[in-house]
Amino acid sequence: MTDVVFQWLGTAGFRIEHEDKVLLIDPFLSRTPNARPTQELRPADLADAELIFVSHGHFDHLADVPAIVEASGAQVFCSQVSASTLLKHGVPSSAIRQVTGGDTFDFGTFSVAVAASRHVRFDARLVLTTLPGILKDVGIMRELRGWPAGPVLIHSFDFGGMKVTHMGSLGTKPEEVAGLGLTEPRPDILMPPLQGHTDICSRAAALTAAVNPRAVVPQHHDDFSPPISRAVDIEPFRSEVARLLPDCAYYEPVMNRRFTAAEVLESS
């Protein structure tokens, strides 16, 4: 089996190479001046992408998709809500495929199973600490209103027997993962997002334990658009996963640095 090559783009975004295919998940490159880490890539740098999978319609998952489609001609797979947003931003309907939970797609060298989820619910403490900064910036408020989340989709990719499950928001509860088909077959790699709740590390660790992957790759923990976002200390997530799943490999990606599935599974 040809190895799978990943590149974390920051937030929940990934570029993936497998066989002769290049696909993107939630590709978001734009950053505010104070964002950390900085992102030097631009939509034109992703012009070799053929397929784009979108978990939901918030700006930090969808806003750069129109420019990437223009540069690449890629086909976008997304919810009806995200499709409507993309149409408003000039993406032609011929480039959009509306999907929902339960859909499956076979692309020859890999397949994708889509499960329905929902967005994480922001807790009161997080809202209270974030709101003052948002209220000072009218532009941010406009940005948030123009990109509704809509349904949240979980994507499980089968790269010739290598199952990789990506989540764009942590709204799924541990007791729901089996019913969504996330545990059978067992994922080789789970990519959970660590943003959107004060207690996100423990929540993500509990979900990871329920899914029981061979390896876990945390993402969406960077400070991509302050004051909306914050940098998340993910050490509590690592230590809790180690306690709950001692045999689960842990790989922390570095933005834009390429890594393979083999590297993830061999990490400690």
N, C-alpha and C positions, 0 to 999 in steps of 0.2 A: 504494500500500500504506500502510495506517495504521501509524504508527510504534509501536514497542514501548516501553513505559515501565517502567523497573526501579526498585526501591527495595531497597537492601541493608539487611538487618535485623541485621547482625552474624553471626558464625560463618558457616555456609554458607547462611544464610537469605536468601530473596529474595521480594519481592512483585512481581508482573508484571501489567501491564494491557495488553490487546490487544483492539481492537474493543470488544465488550460483555462481555468475560470478565476476571475477576480470579482469578489463580492464585498459589499459594504453593509455594515449594520449601524444605524443611527449616526451617520457621518456628520459631525458638527465640528467645524474648524474655527469659526469666528470667536474672538475673545475681546473682552474689554481691556483697557490699558493696565488695570491692576490684577488681571488674571494670572494665576500661577498654577502650573508652569505655563510658559508662553507657548504658542503654537505657530510655527512658521509655515506650515503647509497651507496651500490654497486649493480651491476646487479644481483648478487646472492640473494639480499634482495627482488627482484621482481620476484622470481622464481615461485610464485603462479599465475602469470598473464596468462590468456588464449588468450586474444585478444589485439592487439596493433594497434592504429589508428595514422597515421602520417599525419600532415598537409602539410609539404613540406620537401625538402631534405637538408636544411642547417645543418651543423654539430651539432648545438645546439638543434636540433630536432631529428636527426637521428643517430648520431655517436655511441650511446650506444645500439641501437636496436640489432645489431648482437650479442653482449654479452648477452643481455637479452633473445633473442630467444634461444641461446645455453643453458642458465640456465633454461628456462621455457618451451620451445617447443611451445611458443605462435605463433598464426597466425598473420601476419602483413597485414594491409590494407593500401595501399599507391598508389601514382601515378606511372606511367611507369618510369619516371625519377628516383624517389626514389627506385623503384624496381631494376633498373639497378645498382644503387650504392650499394644496399644491396647484390646483387649477386657478385659484385666485392669484397665484404668484407666477403664472405663465407657463406652467408645465403642461404640455399637450396631453390630452386624454389618452392618446395612443401609447404614452409612456407609463401609464398608471394601471396597475392591477389591484383591484379592491379585494381584500381578503378578510377572513374572520376566523375565530377559534374553531378548530376542527379541520381546517383546510390542510391539505398536503400537496407538495409539489416535487416532481422528479425532474432533475436537470441532467440526468445521465451520469455525471461523475459524482453527484451528491444529491441528497433529497432534503426537504425541509418539512417539518410538522409544526403547525401553528396552534398554540393554545391561548385561550382567552384569560386575561387577568384584569387587574385594575391598578390605578395609581396609588402609591403610598399616601396615607393620610398624614398631612403635616400636623405635628402636635403643637399644643398651645405655647410651650416654651420656645420652640423653634420659630413660630410665627412672631411672637413678641420680640425676639431678639433680631429678627430679620426685617420686620415691618418699618422701623424708623428709617433705615437706609433706602428702602424702596420708595417711601413717601416723598423723599427728597428729590427723586428723579422721575419726572413725568414720562420720560422716554422709556424707562423700564416698565412702567405701568402699561403703556401702549403696546410694548413688545409682548407682555404676558397675555393681554387680551386678544392679540391677533393670532395666537397659536394655541388653540384649544387642544387639550390632551386627547379627548375622545377615548375609545376603547384602548386598552393596553394589551399588546400581543407579546407572547413568549415564543421564541423561535428555537427549535431543536434541530440541529443540522446533523445529518448522518453522512460523514465523509468516508464511505467505504468501510463501515464498521467502527468508525471513530465518532462517537456522539458528543456534540458540543451544544450545550444549552445556554442561551443568552437571555437575560432579563433586562428590560429598560427601566423598570420601576418595581419597587418591592411591596406591591399590594397583595400578593398571594400569601395566604397563611400556611403554616407547615402542614396542617391537617388536610389541605386541599391539593397537595402536590401529586399524590397518587391518582386522584380522580382526573387530573389534567394530563396524565400520561408522562409526567416528568421523571418517574422512577423506573419505568419499564419500557425499554431496557434501561439499565442504570447508566447515567451519563458518565462519560470519561472525564469531561471537563464542564464545570458549571461556572458561569460568569454572572455573579450577583452584583447589583448596584448598591453603593453605600452612600446614599444621599437622600434627604427628605424627612429625617426624623432624628430627634435628639438621641434616641436609643437605637440608632440604626445598626450599630455593630452587633449587638446581642440579637436583634431581630434577624439580621442577615445570617448570623451563625446558626440560629435555630432552624431557619429555612434550609440552609446548607446541610445540616444534620438530617433533616427530613428527606431531602433529595438523595443524600448519600453518594456523592460523586467520587470518582477516583482522585480527582484533583479539583482545586478551586482557584479561580483567577478573579480577585476583586476589581471592581471598576466604578467609575462615576463618583470618585471620592475627591477629585481635584477641585480647586477653587476657580471654576471656569468663568464665572460672571458675577463677581462681587458687586453690590451687596446681596444679590439673590442667593448666591452660593456661598459655601464655606469649605475650607480644607478640612477633611475628616481624618482624624487620627485613627488609622485602621489597625493598629497594634492590638486593641482589645478584640477585634474580629479574628485576627490570626490566632491569638492565644485561646479564644473560646472554641474555634474550630479544632485546634489541636487537642483540646480537652474532650470535645464531643466525638470527634472522628480522628483518633490517633494515627490511622493509616492513610488519611487523606493528604495528598501532596498539596503544597501551597506555593503559588507563584504570583509574585507582585510585579505587574508590568511597569515598564518605563515608557512614557509617551514617545511614540514614533520609533521606538526600538523594536526591530523584528524579532520574533521568537517562534519556535515550533511547538507542535503538540508534544513531541518527544521530550523537549526540554521541560515542559510543564509537568508531564507525568513522572519525570525523573527528579523533580525538585523536591526539597524537603521543607 
